[in-house]
Amino acid sequence: MKDKFNLSSEAFDYLGIGFYKYCLGKNEGFEFINPSLVKILGYSSRAQLMKKKFVDLFCSVDEKNKFLGAIKKSKRVKFFETSLLKKNNKPIWVAISAFQAKSGTKNEYLEGLVEDISLHKDMEENIALERDMFQGALDNMPDAIYFKDNLNRIVRVNQYYLQGMNKKQEDVTGKTDFDFFPKQQAQQMFEDDNLVLTTGKPIVGKIERTLLANGEWNQVITTKIPVYDRQGKIVGTMGITRDMTAYANLEHSRFKMMMNALVVLGRALEMRDPYTSMHTRNVAVIAGEIAKVLGWDENRLLGMKLAAELHDLGKISIPLDILNKPGKLSDLEYQLIQKHVENCCKLIGDIDFPFSLGQIIEQHHERLDGSGYPHKIKEGDICTEARILAVSDVLESMTSHRPYRAALGKNKAIEELQKGYGNKYDASVVDIVVGLLDKNDGKIFWQSN
């Protein structure tokens, strides 16, 4: 018979797995048991086990019925996993293989193998326990956690991720970010994942905005790290994304209140001295265009424009008859004018900005050769924003009308900047200004009127 075990009974005595032959019908009982099966089930002799009915060895009635049903249907069972009772009535996990046949006397019998898989099952249970503990830990984290393979397909996510996406596990497994996010946003995520995969270097604390399933945008901070296999090969990525929307909104509200207070001060300056107010707005336009040429990001550009808008705010405390005095100022009057830098720093000094606003304003009258004020610092000690502000300030002042003089014109302003090229004024900033003027056919592009 093709499926029949053809080894002799003596040969089965040396197998590391249990072997049995069990008669069915009127003479039901074990006909043969090898020593390994006796050992697996914890009996001291074959004779003890031979007295047992095969079906009585099953721990579970349901499992017994499943086994017998499979035998009845197919006449064979392969690697049927179940628990059998040992001599001490303790269960042991085994895998039973069997087939039903007839002997020459027409009596039916079962013949097969019993393999001890208790170690395998223990390992499975430990792995399952570790997996469940790991998943439980992930699901209780207040962050979206996700694993992707080396093709950036989602492998596993936690509950927080699913809740944020309003999806089920089966809805996200095997998908990519392109299935859930706008194309441009998904492309950036895809590129970040690939960067981690190719370099092995993590991306830590990246601030970004994501579109939620409900159509709302939120602000998050994301960290992505490589995942390695046992051979040290990168096989995927793990990402952790924390929702910072509430914090960002709070910071935005705080920043907005601060900005509103500064707007009030700016309006007070405009009511008192419209020329200075117009000057600061124009300087902000020039400085912003220079920063754009330099390719600065949105936050740094905002800091540059804000510094330009506020750089002369300290003049609110300078008497108007000195600010608008025609003719030459006395030494004392000039010292009062210079005080506007210190006055401005006092006004904004206690406000916590996300950029070095005070430093920029404090240095905007400094010069590379140390001839400026208030501290006569030189070159590398002057920040880039202050260098830009210095050039923008000179350009706007000389091309604008003042109560005490007419506008000197663009050519005179460029002449002054060229005269101080590289010694008073940053040469690269002057070059950008000249380039911007050339791009605009020499026309003044910063004045609103």
Secondary structure as a PSIPRED ss2 file (coil, helix, strand):
# PSIPRED VFORMAT (PSIPRED V4.0)

   1 M C   1.000  0.000  0.000
   2 K C   1.000  0.000  0.000
   3 D C   1.000  0.000  0.000
   4 K C   1.000  0.000  0.000
   5 F C   1.000  0.000  0.000
   6 N C   1.000  0.000  0.000
   7 L C   1.000  0.000  0.000
   8 S C   1.000  0.000  0.000
   9 S H   0.000  1.000  0.000
  10 E H   0.000  1.000  0.000
  11 A H   0.000  1.000  0.000
  12 F H   0.000  1.000  0.000
  13 D C   1.000  0.000  0.000
  14 Y C   1.000  0.000  0.000
  15 L C   1.000  0.000  0.000
  16 G C   1.000  0.000  0.000
  17 I C   1.000  0.000  0.000
  18 G E   0.000  0.000  1.000
  19 F E   0.000  0.000  1.000
  20 Y E   0.000  0.000  1.000
  21 K E   0.000  0.000  1.000
  22 Y E   0.000  0.000  1.000
  23 C E   0.000  0.000  1.000
  24 L C   1.000  0.000  0.000
  25 G H   0.000  1.000  0.000
  26 K H   0.000  1.000  0.000
  27 N H   0.000  1.000  0.000
  28 E C   1.000  0.000  0.000
  29 G E   0.000  0.000  1.000
  30 F E   0.000  0.000  1.000
  31 E E   0.000  0.000  1.000
  32 F E   0.000  0.000  1.000
  33 I E   0.000  0.000  1.000
  34 N C   1.000  0.000  0.000
  35 P H   0.000  1.000  0.000
  36 S H   0.000  1.000  0.000
  37 L H   0.000  1.000  0.000
  38 V H   0.000  1.000  0.000
  39 K H   0.000  1.000  0.000
  40 I H   0.000  1.000  0.000
  41 L C   1.000  0.000  0.000
  42 G C   1.000  0.000  0.000
  43 Y C   1.000  0.000  0.000
  44 S C   1.000  0.000  0.000
  45 S C   1.000  0.000  0.000
  46 R H   0.000  1.000  0.000
  47 A H   0.000  1.000  0.000
  48 Q H   0.000  1.000  0.000
  49 L H   0.000  1.000  0.000
  50 M H   0.000  1.000  0.000
  51 K C   1.000  0.000  0.000
  52 K C   1.000  0.000  0.000
  53 K C   1.000  0.000  0.000
  54 F H   0.000  1.000  0.000
  55 V H   0.000  1.000  0.000
  56 D H   0.000  1.000  0.000
  57 L H   0.000  1.000  0.000
  58 F E   0.000  0.000  1.000
  59 C C   1.000  0.000  0.000
  60 S C   1.000  0.000  0.000
  61 V H   0.000  1.000  0.000
  62 D H   0.000  1.000  0.000
  63 E H   0.000  1.000  0.000
  64 K H   0.000  1.000  0.000
  65 N H   0.000  1.000  0.000
  66 K H   0.000  1.000  0.000
  67 F H   0.000  1.000  0.000
  68 L H   0.000  1.000  0.000
  69 G H   0.000  1.000  0.000
  70 A H   0.000  1.000  0.000
  71 I H   0.000  1.000  0.000
  72 K H   0.000  1.000  0.000
  73 K H   0.000  1.000  0.000
  74 S H   0.000  1.000  0.000
  75 K C   1.000  0.000  0.000
  76 R E   0.000  0.000  1.000
  77 V E   0.000  0.000  1.000
  78 K E   0.000  0.000  1.000
  79 F E   0.000  0.000  1.000
  80 F E   0.000  0.000  1.000
  81 E E   0.000  0.000  1.000
  82 T E   0.000  0.000  1.000
  83 S E   0.000  0.000  1.000
  84 L E   0.000  0.000  1.000
  85 L E   0.000  0.000  1.000
  86 K C   1.000  0.000  0.000
  87 K C   1.000  0.000  0.000
  88 N C   1.000  0.000  0.000
  89 N C   1.000  0.000  0.000
  90 K C   1.000  0.000  0.000
  91 P E   0.000  0.000  1.000
  92 I E   0.000  0.000  1.000
  93 W E   0.000  0.000  1.000
  94 V E   0.000  0.000  1.000
  95 A E   0.000  0.000  1.000
  96 I E   0.000  0.000  1.000
  97 S E   0.000  0.000  1.000
  98 A E   0.000  0.000  1.000
  99 F E   0.000  0.000  1.000
 100 Q E   0.000  0.000  1.000
 101 A E   0.000  0.000  1.000
 102 K E   0.000  0.000  1.000
 103 S C   1.000  0.000  0.000
 104 G C   1.000  0.000  0.000
 105 T C   1.000  0.000  0.000
 106 K C   1.000  0.000  0.000
 107 N C   1.000  0.000  0.000
 108 E E   0.000  0.000  1.000
 109 Y E   0.000  0.000  1.000
 110 L E   0.000  0.000  1.000
 111 E E   0.000  0.000  1.000
 112 G E   0.000  0.000  1.000
 113 L E   0.000  0.000  1.000
 114 V E   0.000  0.000  1.000
 115 E E   0.000  0.000  1.000
 116 D E   0.000  0.000  1.000
 117 I C   1.000  0.000  0.000
 118 S H   0.000  1.000  0.000
 119 L H   0.000  1.000  0.000
 120 H H   0.000  1.000  0.000
 121 K H   0.000  1.000  0.000
 122 D H   0.000  1.000  0.000
 123 M H   0.000  1.000  0.000
 124 E H   0.000  1.000  0.000
 125 E H   0.000  1.000  0.000
 126 N H   0.000  1.000  0.000
 127 I H   0.000  1.000  0.000
 128 A H   0.000  1.000  0.000
 129 L H   0.000  1.000  0.000
 130 E H   0.000  1.000  0.000
 131 R H   0.000  1.000  0.000
 132 D H   0.000  1.000  0.000
 133 M H   0.000  1.000  0.000
 134 F H   0.000  1.000  0.000
 135 Q H   0.000  1.000  0.000
 136 G H   0.000  1.000  0.000
 137 A H   0.000  1.000  0.000
 138 L H   0.000  1.000  0.000
 139 D H   0.000  1.000  0.000
 140 N C   1.000  0.000  0.000
 141 M C   1.000  0.000  0.000
 142 P C   1.000  0.000  0.000
 143 D C   1.000  0.000  0.000
 144 A E   0.000  0.000  1.000
 145 I E   0.000  0.000  1.000
 146 Y E   0.000  0.000  1.000
 147 F E   0.000  0.000  1.000
 148 K E   0.000  0.000  1.000
 149 D E   0.000  0.000  1.000
 150 N C   1.000  0.000  0.000
 151 L C   1.000  0.000  0.000
 152 N C   1.000  0.000  0.000
 153 R C   1.000  0.000  0.000
 154 I E   0.000  0.000  1.000
 155 V E   0.000  0.000  1.000
 156 R E   0.000  0.000  1.000
 157 V E   0.000  0.000  1.000
 158 N C   1.000  0.000  0.000
 159 Q H   0.000  1.000  0.000
 160 Y H   0.000  1.000  0.000
 161 Y H   0.000  1.000  0.000
 162 L H   0.000  1.000  0.000
 163 Q H   0.000  1.000  0.000
 164 G H   0.000  1.000  0.000
 165 M H   0.000  1.000  0.000
 166 N C   1.000  0.000  0.000
 167 K C   1.000  0.000  0.000
 168 K C   1.000  0.000  0.000
 169 Q H   0.000  1.000  0.000
 170 E H   0.000  1.000  0.000
 171 D H   0.000  1.000  0.000
 172 V H   0.000  1.000  0.000
 173 T C   1.000  0.000  0.000
 174 G C   1.000  0.000  0.000
 175 K C   1.000  0.000  0.000
 176 T C   1.000  0.000  0.000
 177 D H   0.000  1.000  0.000
 178 F H   0.000  1.000  0.000
 179 D H   0.000  1.000  0.000
 180 F C   1.000  0.000  0.000
 181 F C   1.000  0.000  0.000
 182 P C   1.000  0.000  0.000
 183 K H   0.000  1.000  0.000
 184 Q H   0.000  1.000  0.000
 185 Q H   0.000  1.000  0.000
 186 A H   0.000  1.000  0.000
 187 Q H   0.000  1.000  0.000
 188 Q H   0.000  1.000  0.000
 189 M H   0.000  1.000  0.000
 190 F H   0.000  1.000  0.000
 191 E H   0.000  1.000  0.000
 192 D H   0.000  1.000  0.000
 193 D H   0.000  1.000  0.000
 194 N H   0.000  1.000  0.000
 195 L H   0.000  1.000  0.000
 196 V H   0.000  1.000  0.000
 197 L H   0.000  1.000  0.000
 198 T H   0.000  1.000  0.000
 199 T H   0.000  1.000  0.000
 200 G C   1.000  0.000  0.000
 201 K C   1.000  0.000  0.000
 202 P C   1.000  0.000  0.000
 203 I E   0.000  0.000  1.000
 204 V E   0.000  0.000  1.000
 205 G E   0.000  0.000  1.000
 206 K E   0.000  0.000  1.000
 207 I E   0.000  0.000  1.000
 208 E E   0.000  0.000  1.000
 209 R E   0.000  0.000  1.000
 210 T E   0.000  0.000  1.000
 211 L E   0.000  0.000  1.000
 212 L C   1.000  0.000  0.000
 213 A C   1.000  0.000  0.000
 214 N C   1.000  0.000  0.000
 215 G C   1.000  0.000  0.000
 216 E C   1.000  0.000  0.000
 217 W E   0.000  0.000  1.000
 218 N E   0.000  0.000  1.000
 219 Q E   0.000  0.000  1.000
 220 V E   0.000  0.000  1.000
 221 I E   0.000  0.000  1.000
 222 T E   0.000  0.000  1.000
 223 T E   0.000  0.000  1.000
 224 K E   0.000  0.000  1.000
 225 I E   0.000  0.000  1.000
 226 P E   0.000  0.000  1.000
 227 V E   0.000  0.000  1.000
 228 Y E   0.000  0.000  1.000
 229 D C   1.000  0.000  0.000
 230 R C   1.000  0.000  0.000
 231 Q C   1.000  0.000  0.000
 232 G C   1.000  0.000  0.000
 233 K C   1.000  0.000  0.000
 234 I E   0.000  0.000  1.000
 235 V E   0.000  0.000  1.000
 236 G E   0.000  0.000  1.000
 237 T E   0.000  0.000  1.000
 238 M E   0.000  0.000  1.000
 239 G E   0.000  0.000  1.000
 240 I E   0.000  0.000  1.000
 241 T E   0.000  0.000  1.000
 242 R E   0.000  0.000  1.000
 243 D E   0.000  0.000  1.000
 244 M C   1.000  0.000  0.000
 245 T H   0.000  1.000  0.000
 246 A H   0.000  1.000  0.000
 247 Y H   0.000  1.000  0.000
 248 A H   0.000  1.000  0.000
 249 N H   0.000  1.000  0.000
 250 L H   0.000  1.000  0.000
 251 E H   0.000  1.000  0.000
 252 H H   0.000  1.000  0.000
 253 S H   0.000  1.000  0.000
 254 R H   0.000  1.000  0.000
 255 F H   0.000  1.000  0.000
 256 K H   0.000  1.000  0.000
 257 M H   0.000  1.000  0.000
 258 M H   0.000  1.000  0.000
 259 M H   0.000  1.000  0.000
 260 N H   0.000  1.000  0.000
 261 A H   0.000  1.000  0.000
 262 L H   0.000  1.000  0.000
 263 V H   0.000  1.000  0.000
 264 V H   0.000  1.000  0.000
 265 L H   0.000  1.000  0.000
 266 G H   0.000  1.000  0.000
 267 R H   0.000  1.000  0.000
 268 A H   0.000  1.000  0.000
 269 L H   0.000  1.000  0.000
 270 E H   0.000  1.000  0.000
 271 M H   0.000  1.000  0.000
 272 R H   0.000  1.000  0.000
 273 D C   1.000  0.000  0.000
 274 P H   0.000  1.000  0.000
 275 Y H   0.000  1.000  0.000
 276 T H   0.000  1.000  0.000
 277 S H   0.000  1.000  0.000
 278 M H   0.000  1.000  0.000
 279 H H   0.000  1.000  0.000
 280 T H   0.000  1.000  0.000
 281 R H   0.000  1.000  0.000
 282 N H   0.000  1.000  0.000
 283 V H   0.000  1.000  0.000
 284 A H   0.000  1.000  0.000
 285 V H   0.000  1.000  0.000
 286 I H   0.000  1.000  0.000
 287 A H   0.000  1.000  0.000
 288 G H   0.000  1.000  0.000
 289 E H   0.000  1.000  0.000
 290 I H   0.000  1.000  0.000
 291 A H   0.000  1.000  0.000
 292 K H   0.000  1.000  0.000
 293 V H   0.000  1.000  0.000
 294 L C   1.000  0.000  0.000
 295 G C   1.000  0.000  0.000
 296 W C   1.000  0.000  0.000
 297 D C   1.000  0.000  0.000
 298 E H   0.000  1.000  0.000
 299 N H   0.000  1.000  0.000
 300 R H   0.000  1.000  0.000
 301 L H   0.000  1.000  0.000
 302 L H   0.000  1.000  0.000
 303 G H   0.000  1.000  0.000
 304 M H   0.000  1.000  0.000
 305 K H   0.000  1.000  0.000
 306 L H   0.000  1.000  0.000
 307 A H   0.000  1.000  0.000
 308 A H   0.000  1.000  0.000
 309 E H   0.000  1.000  0.000
 310 L H   0.000  1.000  0.000
 311 H C   1.000  0.000  0.000
 312 D C   1.000  0.000  0.000
 313 L H   0.000  1.000  0.000
 314 G H   0.000  1.000  0.000
 315 K H   0.000  1.000  0.000
 316 I H   0.000  1.000  0.000
 317 S H   0.000  1.000  0.000
 318 I C   1.000  0.000  0.000
 319 P C   1.000  0.000  0.000
 320 L H   0.000  1.000  0.000
 321 D H   0.000  1.000  0.000
 322 I H   0.000  1.000  0.000
 323 L H   0.000  1.000  0.000
 324 N C   1.000  0.000  0.000
 325 K C   1.000  0.000  0.000
 326 P C   1.000  0.000  0.000
 327 G C   1.000  0.000  0.000
 328 K C   1.000  0.000  0.000
 329 L C   1.000  0.000  0.000
 330 S C   1.000  0.000  0.000
 331 D H   0.000  1.000  0.000
 332 L H   0.000  1.000  0.000
 333 E H   0.000  1.000  0.000
 334 Y H   0.000  1.000  0.000
 335 Q H   0.000  1.000  0.000
 336 L H   0.000  1.000  0.000
 337 I H   0.000  1.000  0.000
 338 Q H   0.000  1.000  0.000
 339 K H   0.000  1.000  0.000
 340 H H   0.000  1.000  0.000
 341 V H   0.000  1.000  0.000
 342 E H   0.000  1.000  0.000
 343 N H   0.000  1.000  0.000
 344 C H   0.000  1.000  0.000
 345 C H   0.000  1.000  0.000
 346 K H   0.000  1.000  0.000
 347 L H   0.000  1.000  0.000
 348 I H   0.000  1.000  0.000
 349 G C   1.000  0.000  0.000
 350 D C   1.000  0.000  0.000
 351 I C   1.000  0.000  0.000
 352 D C   1.000  0.000  0.000
 353 F C   1.000  0.000  0.000
 354 P C   1.000  0.000  0.000
 355 F C   1.000  0.000  0.000
 356 S C   1.000  0.000  0.000
 357 L H   0.000  1.000  0.000
 358 G H   0.000  1.000  0.000
 359 Q H   0.000  1.000  0.000
 360 I H   0.000  1.000  0.000
 361 I H   0.000  1.000  0.000
 362 E H   0.000  1.000  0.000
 363 Q H   0.000  1.000  0.000
 364 H C   1.000  0.000  0.000
 365 H C   1.000  0.000  0.000
 366 E C   1.000  0.000  0.000
 367 R C   1.000  0.000  0.000
 368 L C   1.000  0.000  0.000
 369 D C   1.000  0.000  0.000
 370 G C   1.000  0.000  0.000
 371 S C   1.000  0.000  0.000
 372 G C   1.000  0.000  0.000
 373 Y C   1.000  0.000  0.000
 374 P C   1.000  0.000  0.000
 375 H C   1.000  0.000  0.000
 376 K C   1.000  0.000  0.000
 377 I C   1.000  0.000  0.000
 378 K C   1.000  0.000  0.000
 379 E H   0.000  1.000  0.000
 380 G H   0.000  1.000  0.000
 381 D H   0.000  1.000  0.000
 382 I C   1.000  0.000  0.000
 383 C C   1.000  0.000  0.000
 384 T H   0.000  1.000  0.000
 385 E H   0.000  1.000  0.000
 386 A H   0.000  1.000  0.000
 387 R H   0.000  1.000  0.000
 388 I H   0.000  1.000  0.000
 389 L H   0.000  1.000  0.000
 390 A H   0.000  1.000  0.000
 391 V H   0.000  1.000  0.000
 392 S H   0.000  1.000  0.000
 393 D H   0.000  1.000  0.000
 394 V H   0.000  1.000  0.000
 395 L H   0.000  1.000  0.000
 396 E H   0.000  1.000  0.000
 397 S H   0.000  1.000  0.000
 398 M H   0.000  1.000  0.000
 399 T C   1.000  0.000  0.000
 400 S C   1.000  0.000  0.000
 401 H C   1.000  0.000  0.000
 402 R E   0.000  0.000  1.000
 403 P C   1.000  0.000  0.000
 404 Y C   1.000  0.000  0.000
 405 R E   0.000  0.000  1.000
 406 A C   1.000  0.000  0.000
 407 A C   1.000  0.000  0.000
 408 L C   1.000  0.000  0.000
 409 G C   1.000  0.000  0.000
 410 K H   0.000  1.000  0.000
 411 N H   0.000  1.000  0.000
 412 K H   0.000  1.000  0.000
 413 A H   0.000  1.000  0.000
 414 I H   0.000  1.000  0.000
 415 E H   0.000  1.000  0.000
 416 E H   0.000  1.000  0.000
 417 L H   0.000  1.000  0.000
 418 Q H   0.000  1.000  0.000
 419 K H   0.000  1.000  0.000
 420 G C   1.000  0.000  0.000
 421 Y E   0.000  0.000  1.000
 422 G C   1.000  0.000  0.000
 423 N C   1.000  0.000  0.000
 424 K C   1.000  0.000  0.000
 425 Y E   0.000  0.000  1.000
 426 D C   1.000  0.000  0.000
 427 A H   0.000  1.000  0.000
 428 S H   0.000  1.000  0.000
 429 V H   0.000  1.000  0.000
 430 V H   0.000  1.000  0.000
 431 D H   0.000  1.000  0.000
 432 I H   0.000  1.000  0.000
 433 V H   0.000  1.000  0.000
 434 V H   0.000  1.000  0.000
 435 G H   0.000  1.000  0.000
 436 L H   0.000  1.000  0.000
 437 L H   0.000  1.000  0.000
 438 D H   0.000  1.000  0.000
 439 K H   0.000  1.000  0.000
 440 N C   1.000  0.000  0.000
 441 D C   1.000  0.000  0.000
 442 G C   1.000  0.000  0.000
 443 K C   1.000  0.000  0.000
 444 I C   1.000  0.000  0.000
 445 F C   1.000  0.000  0.000
 446 W C   1.000  0.000  0.000
 447 Q C   1.000  0.000  0.000
 448 S C   1.000  0.000  0.000
 449 N C   1.000  0.000  0.000
